[in-house]
């Protein structure tokens, strides 16, 4: 896995203004106080480029339980049982599958995108990815860039 994301809980007042403003703009969009990204960034006096740079990397800690959602991209051999073993493996690690999108197989392989909730998984994402890579019939596994999301 190429994305070795680490997370920290920090007090907001030590964050740079651009990160604080990104959080405020995201909050405005979520609450409907701004209808577009342009409107939100203008209202908090933030450049769009700064917003896009930080928007998938900063999250406000909510009072409710934090849910982590990711999208995993896989290339699987097109033969019976491969996808079933992938799904069973994810479930065994505590992942909760939200959506699955599988392309039509071509040249004996199929691309599959699995969007899942990993808030209850055992171990880190590296463990999940490594476990999936070991399954017979799995040709490649990657975490979709920017896919780690909090609700």
PyMOL commands that set and color helices and strands:
alter all, ss='L'
color gray80, all
select helices_A, chain A and resi 12-14+17-31+37-44+48-54+82-92+125-133
alter helices_A, ss='H'
color red, helices_A
select strands_A, chain A and resi 68-77+96-102+109-117+138-143+149-150
alter strands_A, ss='S'
color yellow, strands_A
deselect
rebuild
show_as cartoon
